[in-house]
Amino acid sequence: MWHGENLSHTVESFFSRLDFLRFIIFVFLGFILSRIIMFQIIKGDQYRTLSETNRIIIYPQPASRGIIYDKNMDTIVNNKPSFTVLFSRQTLTDTEVGNVITNVSKHLSIPTETLLNKINLSTGKNFSLIKIAEDISKNRALRIAEKIPQLPGVVVRIEPVRVYKWGNVAAHITGYVREVSLEELTRFPNMKSGDLIGKDGIEREYDEILRGVDGGSQVEVNAHGIQKRILETVSAIDGNSIVLTIDKKIQNALAKNMEGRTGVAIAIDPYTGGILGLYSSPSFEPNAFISKSRQGQISSYLKSNKKPLLNRALQCQYPPASVYKMVTAFAGLENGVINSETIINCPGFIELGKYKKRVKCWAKNGHGNTDIIGALAYSCDVFFYEFSMKLGPTKLKDWAERFGFGKKTGIDLPSEEKGLIPDKTWKKNKLNQDWYDGDTVNMSIGQGYIWTTPMQIAQYVCAVANNGILFRPFIVKKIINIKGETVYEKNPQITNKLDINTSNYNLVKQGLIGAIHYGTGKNARIKGLSIAGKTGTAQNPQGENHSWFVCYAPVEKPKIALVVFIEHGGSGSTVAAPITGKMLADIFDKHPETTVVNEKIEEELE
């Protein structure tokens, strides 16, 4: 039998080697199959997502914030298109990133190191878009856009940028926007790093309404980060716009006449509570917060001892001084402690307690025999001292609270303080002291432990002007969508009706008219305009007295109530009153009278 050629390997050894080869092949195929099962089935979703991420990038498109208008649809805040350069390193190596950024820096005239620092400081992932330059010129943007095929990861985009057209004239009304902080990101999970958020004023109070909804595009890129095609685009939805109660003419009048002073002016509609003008001085330039090139200007605001970022209308609290005397007058009249025939002699002081401690009137020689009308017109302290002790602190506080003092007005602006109306319990708990007659007489003329905000004073003057109706102040008139349709309109909200006796109201009104015609408010007189007003000079142990003036006009049917407060201004009659007169003249197109008050008033008022 033939067994083949005489080989060195037997047939049995051949089949043994063939079986080993088959085993190796089966093991190799099993390994491949197991990896396929691992990648395609067990971890299929994970790797599929990773693959998609590597080739698809989301390019967000910010929505435009809504426009802010005044009551006559004059634009206060708008948006403008701005060219922005963004970068995503994607799968690029450090060397490739350096080359791309070096080329971009040449077109931007920004040092390469500056751009690389922005990228390295970013906490985002490789496929996150990092803003490396903003508000660049159109020519620069076009030059970079032309080079996009040679600049992997670079995106040139048009973004809306806020423009505060009224600038510092309305800064404390509008507020401003800035990039969302880490703390805000935790509070607002729907926001992302780099988003803008309102930081103060209307921008903050109505941020969600103004903000809108961002859109974006899904863009396919190759392994080198070059854009291949747009897969899907979702359009941004612009935010709703807001119409304010502010009147441009009135706002400009307040700003013009407060220039160079520290204080606040508020104009308000007595029959709705709508804010017609609000100017806190010194003001600031809100456009400075938009550009990163103006960080020095922002730093100067933060360091200034005049605190320009502070909205003094809401965030500062002051003793109201003699502008508060109408509260005391109404309390005395409505409780029957005084009436139209009450006469009190003012020798220039009263004596309190067994030690006969003298509490002085502002007029050193006194006002003689005075009734309620004269007491308001000449701001006689002694008149209010005398009957307030009969009235007592409890009833004084009750009437203060009826006029809205001691609590926030509820205006639709942020960071409002509530002030303080003290009583026996408060003094005992806070200072561990008893309440004395001296506390009562101080309270009767708006001094002592009383603290109020200028906005509370504005709300109170409205109620005096309209015979006892307390409105919640408001500054947003309505909200409109991108089609111009009204989606919300504010109706005046009454918070209290004081139901003051008409005869008592008329007595107080006559006193306020008298203050303008012959009393401490003569420096606010306007030819051809009837005004009712009250001066106030708040004692300030830290320095010069504060100056107040409040009024409403025309007396017959008030169109405006006005509050002017000057920090460390001195006399209400010689400082705040003439400033108010100039404002009214600008508002009503009149000319202020040139009045010189008598020497006694010039020396020291109230």
C-alpha positions as a printed NumPy array, in Angstrom:
array([[  0.   ,   0.   ,   0.   ],
       [  1.258,   3.387,  -0.968],
       [  1.545,   5.865,   1.862],
       [  2.679,   8.874,  -0.183],
       [  6.092,  10.377,  -0.341],
       [  8.484,   9.602,   2.347],
       [  8.061,  12.768,   4.416],
       [  9.472,  13.625,   7.76 ],
       [  5.92 ,  14.335,   9.166],
       [  3.299,  11.656,   9.488],
       [ -0.36 ,  12.114,   8.482],
       [ -1.345,  12.097,  12.118],
       [  0.903,  15.037,  12.901],
       [ -0.568,  16.981,   9.956],
       [ -4.139,  16.623,  11.243],
       [ -2.977,  17.542,  14.727],
       [ -1.5  ,  20.803,  13.435],
       [ -4.659,  21.464,  11.41 ],
       [ -6.809,  21.06 ,  14.53 ],
       [ -4.559,  23.55 ,  16.384],
       [ -4.885,  26.032,  13.519],
       [ -8.656,  25.65 ,  13.576],
       [ -8.604,  26.299,  17.329],
       [ -6.579,  29.468,  16.857],
       [ -8.972,  30.675,  14.149],
       [-12.001,  29.965,  16.323],
       [-10.423,  31.798,  19.292],
       [ -9.618,  34.811,  17.08 ],
       [-13.13 ,  34.86 ,  15.613],
       [-14.593,  34.503,  19.098],
       [-12.551,  37.464,  20.302],
       [-13.712,  39.584,  17.348],
       [-17.315,  38.512,  17.893],
       [-17.122,  39.341,  21.594],
       [-15.738,  42.808,  20.832],
       [-18.492,  43.355,  18.253],
       [-21.077,  42.379,  20.846],
       [-19.408,  44.679,  23.379],
       [-19.205,  47.721,  21.075],
       [-22.406,  47.25 ,  19.103],
       [-24.795,  45.816,  21.682],
       [-23.653,  46.162,  25.28 ],
       [-22.019,  49.63 ,  24.902],
       [-23.576,  50.524,  21.589],
       [-25.491,  53.555,  22.816],
       [-22.485,  54.939,  24.651],
       [-20.142,  54.733,  21.681],
       [-22.813,  55.856,  19.263],
       [-23.3  ,  58.993,  21.367],
       [-19.558,  59.551,  21.521],
       [-19.321,  59.165,  17.764],
       [-22.122,  61.637,  17.193],
       [-20.502,  64.107,  19.608],
       [-17.263,  63.868,  17.742],
       [-18.846,  64.884,  14.466],
       [-21.829,  67.066,  15.505],
       [-21.469,  70.375,  17.349],
       [-24.269,  72.52 ,  18.686],
       [-23.842,  76.189,  17.774],
       [-26.23 ,  78.15 ,  20.019],
       [-27.83 ,  81.386,  18.787],
       [-28.783,  83.784,  21.615],
       [-32.23 ,  85.337,  21.525],
       [-32.52 ,  89.121,  21.495],
       [-33.744,  90.605,  24.757],
       [-36.975,  92.548,  24.579],
       [-36.944,  96.296,  24.018],
       [-37.759,  98.713,  26.853],
       [-39.891, 101.75 ,  25.953],
       [-41.165, 104.791,  27.822],
       [-44.915, 105.477,  28.038],
       [-44.875, 107.216,  24.637],
       [-42.981, 104.337,  22.951],
       [-39.665, 106.167,  22.885],
       [-36.939, 103.498,  22.993],
       [-34.986, 103.423,  26.253],
       [-33.131, 100.119,  25.77 ],
       [-32.572,  98.302,  22.491],
       [-30.192,  95.79 ,  20.894],
       [-27.577,  96.097,  18.16 ],
       [-25.871,  93.355,  16.117],
       [-22.329,  92.592,  17.213],
       [-19.717,  90.317,  15.62 ],
       [-18.306,  87.689,  17.947],
       [-15.536,  85.128,  17.431],
       [-15.845,  81.765,  19.16 ],
       [-13.597,  78.701,  19.255],
       [-14.073,  74.991,  19.908],
       [-10.913,  72.886,  20.143],
       [-12.793,  69.67 ,  19.26 ],
       [-10.212,  66.954,  18.407],
       [ -7.389,  69.357,  17.658],
       [ -3.999,  68.802,  19.26 ],
       [ -2.344,  71.513,  21.343],
       [ -0.039,  72.312,  18.419],
       [ -2.987,  72.643,  16.034],
       [ -4.835,  74.857,  18.508],
       [ -1.794,  77.089,  18.828],
       [ -1.48 ,  77.431,  15.037],
       [ -5.167,  78.293,  14.607],
       [ -5.188,  80.865,  17.419],
       [ -1.976,  82.454,  16.135],
       [ -3.633,  83.019,  12.757],
       [ -6.809,  84.392,  14.372],
       [ -4.839,  86.757,  16.614],
       [ -3.288,  88.391,  13.552],
       [ -6.72 ,  89.268,  12.191],
       [ -7.979,  90.478,  15.568],
       [ -4.811,  92.362,  16.573],
       [ -5.063,  90.628,  19.951],
       [ -2.003,  88.852,  21.422],
       [ -2.04 ,  85.08 ,  20.933],
       [ -1.388,  84.568,  24.644],
       [ -4.524,  86.524,  25.533],
       [ -6.704,  84.321,  23.335],
       [ -5.059,  81.102,  24.548],
       [ -5.594,  82.147,  28.161],
       [ -9.34 ,  82.496,  27.514],
       [ -9.395,  78.989,  26.057],
       [ -7.318,  77.448,  28.836],
       [ -9.378,  79.124,  31.56 ],
       [-12.613,  77.724,  30.155],
       [-14.174,  74.946,  32.205],
       [-16.127,  73.636,  29.2  ],
       [-15.481,  70.46 ,  27.248],
       [-13.418,  70.258,  24.046],
       [-16.537,  70.715,  21.94 ],
       [-17.814,  73.747,  23.867],
       [-17.778,  77.071,  22.066],
       [-15.608,  79.578,  23.908],
       [-16.04 ,  83.284,  23.229],
       [-12.565,  84.643,  22.479],
       [-13.443,  88.07 ,  21.019],
       [-16.593,  90.182,  20.974],
       [-17.881,  93.385,  19.445],
       [-15.27 ,  93.27 ,  16.676],
       [-15.538,  95.348,  13.501],
       [-17.382,  94.105,  10.46 ],
       [-14.188,  94.148,   8.376],
       [-12.313,  91.986,  10.871],
       [-15.252,  89.583,  11.09 ],
       [-15.401,  89.213,   7.294],
       [-11.646,  88.603,   7.019],
       [-11.841,  85.807,   9.575],
       [-15.001,  84.35 ,   8.026],
       [-13.196,  84.082,   4.668],
       [-10.445,  82.014,   6.331],
       [-12.797,  79.615,   8.151],
       [-11.769,  76.574,   5.99 ],
       [ -8.179,  77.094,   7.174],
       [ -9.234,  77.818,  10.791],
       [-10.745,  74.621,  12.224],
       [-12.851,  75.188,  15.333],
       [-13.34 ,  78.925,  14.684],
       [-16.848,  80.365,  14.364],
       [-17.851,  83.955,  13.545],
       [-21.32 ,  84.794,  14.765],
       [-23.59 ,  87.818,  14.979],
       [-24.989,  88.274,  18.484],
       [-27.407,  90.885,  19.856],
       [-25.775,  93.326,  22.293],
       [-27.693,  95.551,  24.702],
       [-27.726,  99.306,  24.019],
       [-28.903, 101.686,  26.753],
       [-29.977, 104.642,  24.637],
       [-30.858, 106.87 ,  27.592],
       [-27.564, 106.021,  29.281],
       [-27.165, 107.362,  32.806],
       [-30.456, 109.292,  32.599],
       [-32.399, 106.085,  33.266],
       [-29.696, 103.792,  34.662],
       [-31.388, 103.059,  38.002],
       [-34.645, 102.324,  36.207],
       [-33.305, 100.025,  33.501],
       [-30.474,  98.418,  35.439],
       [-28.046,  96.449,  33.273],
       [-27.123,  92.915,  32.164],
       [-23.971,  90.92 ,  32.749],
       [-22.783,  87.359,  32.298],
       [-24.485,  84.907,  34.624],
       [-22.455,  84.06 ,  37.742],
       [-21.73 ,  80.581,  39.121],
       [-24.126,  81.235,  41.998],
       [-26.864,  82.25 ,  39.557],
       [-26.254,  79.129,  37.469],
       [-27.168,  77.013,  40.493],
       [-30.355,  79.039,  41.022],
       [-31.383,  79.059,  37.37 ],
       [-30.735,  75.564,  35.931],
       [-32.16 ,  76.556,  32.547],
       [-29.251,  78.977,  32.035],
       [-25.769,  78.115,  30.83 ],
       [-22.339,  79.628,  31.223],
       [-21.934,  82.753,  29.107],
       [-25.625,  83.685,  29.158],
       [-26.573,  87.248,  30.067],
       [-28.846,  87.981,  33.   ],
       [-30.373,  91.153,  34.398],
       [-28.44 ,  92.449,  37.383],
       [-30.526,  95.426,  38.492],
       [-33.598,  97.506,  37.711],
       [-36.117,  96.397,  35.086],
       [-33.505,  94.103,  33.539],
       [-33.416,  92.11 ,  36.774],
       [-37.054,  92.347,  37.885],
       [-38.39 ,  91.264,  34.477],
       [-35.407,  89.185,  33.333],
       [-37.321,  86.057,  32.281],
       [-39.829,  88.106,  30.298],
       [-37.122,  90.059,  28.486],
       [-34.726,  87.157,  27.946],
       [-36.498,  85.057,  25.304],
       [-35.512,  81.52 ,  24.244],
       [-32.172,  80.757,  22.591],
       [-32.019,  78.858,  19.313],
       [-29.116,  77.124,  17.59 ],
       [-27.809,  74.863,  14.846],
       [-26.488,  71.294,  14.686],
       [-23.361,  71.444,  12.548],
       [-21.435,  68.433,  11.201],
       [-17.65 ,  68.746,  11.236],
       [-14.886,  66.459,  10.011],
       [-12.   ,  65.099,  12.052],
       [-10.15 ,  68.407,  11.647],
       [-13.045,  70.493,  12.917],
       [-13.96 ,  71.899,   9.521],
       [-17.683,  72.517,   9.095],
       [-19.27 ,  70.169,   6.556],
       [-22.999,  70.887,   6.678],
       [-25.824,  72.176,   8.885],
       [-28.031,  69.313,  10.022],
       [-30.772,  71.258,  11.805],
       [-31.547,  74.825,  12.843],
       [-33.902,  76.018,  15.579],
       [-34.689,  79.728,  15.438],
       [-34.298,  81.836,  18.575],
       [-37.448,  83.363,  20.049],
       [-36.868,  86.978,  21.012],
       [-37.996,  88.162,  24.426],
       [-41.104,  90.212,  25.085],
       [-40.785,  93.987,  25.233],
       [-41.813,  96.257,  28.079],
       [-43.531,  99.649,  28.073],
       [-42.823, 101.727,  31.187],
       [-44.862, 104.457,  32.861],
       [-41.811, 106.736,  32.567],
       [-42.22 , 109.974,  30.594],
       [-39.079, 111.063,  28.727],
       [-39.709, 114.774,  29.233],
       [-40.196, 114.369,  32.976],
       [-37.231, 112.009,  33.32 ],
       [-34.957, 114.473,  31.541],
       [-36.189, 117.314,  33.763],
       [-35.313, 115.332,  36.899],
       [-31.896, 114.282,  35.594],
       [-30.989, 117.761,  34.368],
       [-31.749, 119.472,  37.681],
       [-30.162, 116.777,  39.873],
       [-26.864, 116.916,  37.996],
       [-23.866, 117.303,  40.281],
       [-25.886, 116.579,  43.436],
       [-26.28 , 113.535,  45.634],
       [-29.883, 112.525,  46.169],
       [-32.994, 111.427,  44.352],
       [-36.036, 112.813,  42.547],
       [-39.273, 110.908,  41.967],
       [-42.289, 111.98 ,  39.912],
       [-45.485, 109.949,  40.26 ],
       [-49.047, 110.027,  38.94 ],
       [-51.305, 110.785,  41.957],
       [-54.278, 108.914,  40.496],
       [-52.59 , 105.679,  39.434],
       [-49.285, 105.328,  41.296],
       [-47.427, 105.066,  37.984],
       [-43.841, 106.34 ,  38.178],
       [-43.414, 109.188,  35.686],
       [-39.747, 109.774,  36.478],
       [-37.091, 108.445,  38.837],
       [-33.546, 109.699,  39.002],
       [-30.968, 108.718,  41.595],
       [-27.85 , 110.878,  41.657],
       [-25.025, 110.307,  41.043],
       [-25.943, 107.928,  38.274],
       [-23.815, 105.557,  36.196],
       [-23.372, 104.516,  32.567],
       [-25.066, 101.11 ,  32.08 ],
       [-23.365, 100.641,  28.692],
       [-20.082, 100.258,  30.592],
       [-21.256,  96.842,  31.796],
       [-21.689,  95.583,  28.235],
       [-18.115,  96.037,  27.044],
       [-15.268,  94.16 ,  28.706],
       [-12.951,  96.955,  27.593],
       [-14.564,  99.287,  30.153],
       [-13.746,  97.312,  33.297],
       [-11.884, 100.312,  34.688],
       [-15.036, 102.398,  34.589],
       [-16.966,  99.698,  36.461],
       [-14.192,  99.515,  39.039],
       [-14.438, 103.271,  39.618],
       [-18.182, 102.92 ,  40.278],
       [-17.572, 100.191,  42.843],
       [-14.858, 102.16 ,  44.646],
       [-16.6  , 105.551,  44.641],
       [-17.643, 106.796,  48.076],
       [-20.656, 108.438,  46.415],
       [-22.   , 104.955,  45.555],
       [-23.443, 105.667,  42.104],
       [-24.775, 102.112,  41.726],
       [-27.071, 102.63 ,  44.719],
       [-30.698, 103.379,  43.886],
       [-31.406, 105.941,  46.576],
       [-35.139, 105.913,  45.825],
       [-35.477, 102.385,  47.21 ],
       [-32.281, 101.293,  48.908],
       [-31.55 , 104.261,  51.171],
       [-33.454, 105.202,  54.325],
       [-33.598, 108.699,  55.788],
       [-35.485, 110.624,  58.469],
       [-38.393, 112.313,  56.647],
       [-38.25 , 115.508,  58.725],
       [-41.024, 118.052,  58.25 ],
       [-42.45 , 116.55 ,  55.04 ],
       [-43.867, 113.987,  57.487],
       [-45.919, 116.612,  59.31 ],
       [-48.994, 115.944,  57.154],
       [-49.196, 112.486,  58.784],
       [-49.239, 114.111,  62.222],
       [-51.742, 116.749,  61.059],
       [-54.198, 114.147,  59.747],
       [-53.76 , 112.052,  62.903],
       [-54.597, 115.06 ,  65.101],
       [-57.522, 116.241,  62.972],
       [-59.101, 112.823,  62.446],
       [-58.79 , 111.952,  66.147],
       [-60.293, 115.278,  67.218],
       [-57.222, 116.449,  69.12 ],
       [-57.079, 119.61 ,  66.968],
       [-59.425, 121.356,  64.549],
       [-59.573, 124.456,  62.372],
       [-59.957, 126.712,  65.428],
       [-57.08 , 125.275,  67.456],
       [-54.485, 127.946,  68.245],
       [-51.15 , 127.092,  69.826],
       [-48.592, 129.67 ,  70.88 ],
       [-45.048, 129.053,  69.688],
       [-42.418, 130.943,  71.727],
       [-39.639, 129.04 ,  69.925],
       [-39.531, 126.032,  72.265],
       [-41.445, 123.753,  74.615],
       [-40.389, 122.397,  78.001],
       [-40.649, 118.69 ,  78.743],
       [-40.651, 116.763,  82.02 ],
       [-39.934, 117.815,  85.531],
       [-36.534, 119.133,  84.522],
       [-38.138, 121.436,  81.938],
       [-35.903, 120.248,  79.123],
       [-36.295, 122.613,  76.207],
       [-37.04 , 121.248,  72.748],
       [-36.662, 124.026,  70.214],
       [-38.613, 125.081,  67.158],
       [-36.518, 125.781,  64.062],
       [-37.531, 129.471,  64.359],
       [-35.532, 130.737,  67.319],
       [-38.015, 133.514,  68.117],
       [-41.037, 131.312,  67.548],
       [-44.134, 131.754,  65.38 ],
       [-46.505, 133.219,  67.963],
       [-50.141, 132.125,  67.897],
       [-50.515, 129.572,  65.101],
       [-53.313, 127.42 ,  63.651],
       [-52.93 , 124.217,  61.616],
       [-52.766, 126.071,  58.288],
       [-50.02 , 128.406,  59.471],
       [-48.204, 125.556,  61.209],
       [-47.936, 123.686,  57.91 ],
       [-47.164, 126.783,  55.84 ],
       [-44.372, 127.944,  58.166],
       [-43.521, 124.428,  59.388],
       [-43.901, 125.351,  63.06 ],
       [-42.435, 122.55 ,  65.174],
       [-43.977, 123.64 ,  68.48 ],
       [-47.531, 123.372,  67.125],
       [-46.936, 119.688,  66.347],
       [-45.024, 119.077,  69.582],
       [-47.932, 120.275,  71.688],
       [-50.801, 118.268,  70.234],
       [-48.71 , 115.136,  69.5  ],
       [-48.241, 114.598,  73.248],
       [-52.026, 114.599,  73.631],
       [-52.343, 112.249,  70.69 ],
       [-49.676, 109.782,  71.852],
       [-47.191, 107.567,  69.978],
       [-49.642, 104.705,  69.335],
       [-52.017, 106.829,  67.262],
       [-49.103, 108.528,  65.542],
       [-47.755, 105.147,  64.483],
       [-51.207, 103.986,  63.401],
       [-51.537, 106.906,  60.982],
       [-47.976, 106.482,  59.733],
       [-48.758, 102.867,  58.843],
       [-52.004, 103.892,  57.146],
       [-49.908, 106.045,  54.835],
       [-47.659, 103.072,  54.046],
       [-44.657, 103.802,  56.248],
       [-42.778, 100.977,  57.926],
       [-43.316,  98.522,  55.049],
       [-42.248,  98.16 ,  51.429],
       [-44.357,  99.929,  48.839],
       [-44.247,  96.85 ,  46.589],
       [-42.979,  98.705,  43.524],
       [-41.85 ,  96.418,  40.693],
       [-38.146,  97.18 ,  41.11 ],
       [-35.625,  95.131,  43.133],
       [-33.874,  95.743,  46.46 ],
       [-36.487,  97.916,  48.193],
       [-36.055,  98.693,  51.913],
       [-39.028,  99.009,  54.274],
       [-38.005, 101.818,  56.628],
       [-38.993, 101.994,  60.293],
       [-41.814, 103.446,  62.365],
       [-40.815, 103.007,  66.03 ],
       [-42.988, 102.487,  69.082],
       [-42.536, 101.667,  72.778],
       [-42.07 ,  97.952,  72.156],
       [-39.483,  98.486,  69.441],
       [-37.445, 100.859,  71.587],
       [-37.536,  98.513,  74.565],
       [-36.519,  95.476,  72.514],
       [-33.941,  97.256,  70.402],
       [-32.398,  99.749,  72.808],
       [-33.642,  98.474,  76.172],
       [-34.99 , 101.942,  76.922],
       [-38.365, 103.379,  77.852],
       [-40.354, 105.685,  75.588],
       [-40.371, 109.359,  76.596],
       [-42.281, 112.493,  75.596],
       [-39.141, 113.572,  73.745],
       [-39.519, 110.54 ,  71.496],
       [-43.133, 111.471,  70.761],
       [-42.391, 115.09 ,  69.836],
       [-39.459, 113.995,  67.655],
       [-41.703, 111.495,  65.918],
       [-44.343, 114.165,  65.281],
       [-41.957, 116.152,  63.053],
       [-40.349, 113.168,  61.299],
       [-37.197, 112.968,  63.401],
       [-35.924, 110.559,  66.031],
       [-35.956, 106.875,  65.16 ],
       [-38.111, 107.18 ,  62.019],
       [-36.597, 105.905,  58.779],
       [-38.274, 106.195,  55.383],
       [-37.348, 105.679,  51.742],
       [-37.969, 108.375,  49.129],
       [-40.339, 105.935,  47.382],
       [-42.455, 105.679,  50.537],
       [-42.562, 109.475,  50.637],
       [-43.708, 109.521,  46.993],
       [-46.507, 107.06 ,  47.742],
       [-47.541, 109.16 ,  50.738],
       [-47.56 , 112.461,  48.801],
       [-49.814, 110.799,  46.205],
       [-52.305, 109.982,  48.944],
       [-52.19 , 113.581,  50.177],
       [-52.754, 114.83 ,  46.624],
       [-55.739, 112.568,  45.887],
       [-57.418, 112.883,  49.297],
       [-56.441, 109.613,  50.899],
       [-56.087, 106.862,  48.287],
       [-52.879, 104.861,  48.632],
       [-51.682, 103.291,  45.367],
       [-48.964, 100.699,  44.977],
       [-46.264, 102.449,  42.912],
       [-45.452, 100.708,  39.628],
       [-43.165, 101.323,  36.686],
       [-44.174,  98.731,  34.057],
       [-47.248,  99.813,  32.126],
       [-47.592,  96.803,  29.833],
       [-45.781,  93.883,  28.19 ],
       [-45.922,  93.298,  24.436],
       [-44.78 ,  90.317,  22.363],
       [-42.669,  90.316,  19.202],
       [-45.819,  90.868,  17.133],
       [-46.608,  94.037,  19.049],
       [-49.58 ,  92.453,  20.828],
       [-50.25 ,  93.338,  24.459],
       [-49.896,  90.232,  26.619],
       [-50.166,  92.016,  29.974],
       [-51.315,  95.446,  31.094],
       [-50.949,  96.848,  34.578],
       [-54.017,  98.221,  36.333],
       [-53.595, 100.674,  39.236],
       [-53.714,  98.848,  42.554],
       [-55.202, 100.527,  45.635],
       [-53.561,  99.328,  48.848],
       [-55.532, 101.517,  51.264],
       [-58.319, 104.107,  51.376],
       [-57.838, 106.458,  54.297],
       [-61.365, 107.934,  54.176],
       [-60.17 , 111.326,  55.42 ],
       [-62.853, 113.878,  56.261],
       [-63.07 , 116.386,  53.402],
       [-62.908, 119.405,  55.702],
       [-59.742, 118.055,  57.327],
       [-58.198, 117.37 ,  53.948],
       [-58.962, 120.943,  52.877],
       [-57.255, 122.33 ,  55.998],
       [-54.06 , 120.433,  55.221],
       [-54.313, 121.417,  51.561],
       [-54.579, 125.104,  52.516],
       [-51.465, 124.752,  54.656],
       [-49.521, 123.246,  51.738],
       [-50.704, 125.952,  49.355],
       [-49.735, 128.55 ,  51.943],
       [-46.238, 127.049,  52.148],
       [-45.748, 127.901,  48.468],
       [-47.404, 131.337,  48.521],
       [-45.946, 132.808,  51.702],
       [-44.282, 130.07 ,  53.738],
       [-41.137, 127.96 ,  53.653],
       [-41.757, 126.694,  50.113],
       [-41.72 , 130.054,  48.333],
       [-38.616, 129.128,  46.364],
       [-40.603, 126.5  ,  44.447],
       [-43.167, 128.972,  43.08 ],
       [-43.904, 128.799,  39.348],
       [-45.712, 131.577,  37.528],
       [-48.994, 130.292,  36.136],
       [-48.913, 126.979,  38.029],
       [-50.745, 126.242,  41.292],
       [-48.633, 124.117,  43.643],
       [-49.134, 122.597,  47.085],
       [-45.928, 121.624,  48.835],
       [-43.921, 121.036,  51.98 ],
       [-40.292, 121.571,  52.888],
       [-38.212, 119.399,  55.195],
       [-34.752, 119.641,  56.742],
       [-33.598, 116.348,  58.265],
       [-31.101, 116.54 ,  61.089],
       [-28.004, 114.48 ,  60.384],
       [-25.507, 113.834,  63.196],
       [-22.894, 112.682,  60.636],
       [-22.727, 116.002,  58.833],
       [-24.769, 118.607,  56.967],
       [-28.546, 118.281,  57.19 ],
       [-30.517, 116.568,  54.435],
       [-32.861, 118.636,  52.272],
       [-36.43 , 117.59 ,  51.321],
       [-39.202, 119.083,  49.234],
       [-42.474, 117.399,  48.258],
       [-45.358, 118.8  ,  46.251],
       [-48.147, 118.159,  43.794],
       [-49.504, 120.243,  40.901],
       [-51.745, 121.641,  39.615],
       [-53.643, 121.93 ,  42.888],
       [-57.08 , 121.846,  41.194],
       [-56.491, 118.447,  39.572],
       [-52.999, 117.123,  40.262],
       [-51.167, 115.597,  37.316],
       [-47.943, 114.966,  39.161],
       [-46.602, 114.47 ,  42.673],
       [-42.926, 115.211,  43.079],
       [-40.347, 114.298,  45.719],
       [-36.857, 115.812,  45.777],
       [-34.242, 114.767,  48.316],
       [-30.682, 116.14 ,  48.503],
       [-28.214, 114.339,  50.762],
       [-26.337, 116.791,  52.99 ],
       [-28.061, 119.575,  51.073],
       [-28.95 , 121.721,  54.081],
       [-32.25 , 123.596,  54.202],
       [-35.267, 122.196,  52.407],
       [-36.429, 125.715,  51.61 ],
       [-33.198, 127.06 ,  50.156],
       [-31.965, 123.89 ,  48.393],
       [-34.609, 121.281,  47.547],
       [-37.461, 123.761,  46.951],
       [-35.786, 125.8  ,  44.169],
       [-34.536, 122.611,  42.503],
       [-38.106, 121.314,  42.497],
       [-39.334, 124.601,  41.063],
       [-36.941, 124.271,  38.135],
       [-38.096, 120.718,  37.515],
       [-41.741, 121.792,  37.483],
       [-40.92 , 124.658,  35.144],
       [-39.301, 122.225,  32.687],
       [-42.156, 119.732,  32.989],
       [-44.973, 122.265,  32.547],
       [-43.057, 124.573,  30.173],
       [-43.187, 127.449,  32.674],
       [-40.631, 129.799,  34.175],
       [-39.784, 129.649,  37.884],
       [-40.309, 132.794,  39.929],
       [-37.179, 134.394,  41.339],
       [-38.071, 134.487,  45.009],
       [-35.727, 135.27 ,  47.888],
       [-36.875, 133.913,  51.236],
       [-36.56 , 136.038,  54.35 ],
       [-33.367, 136.004,  56.349],
       [-34.84 , 133.965,  59.183],
       [-35.667, 131.125,  56.793],
       [-32.286, 131.402,  55.098],
       [-30.48 , 130.955,  58.404],
       [-31.997, 127.597,  59.28 ],
       [-35.327, 126.016,  58.412],
       [-37.398, 123.573,  60.436]])
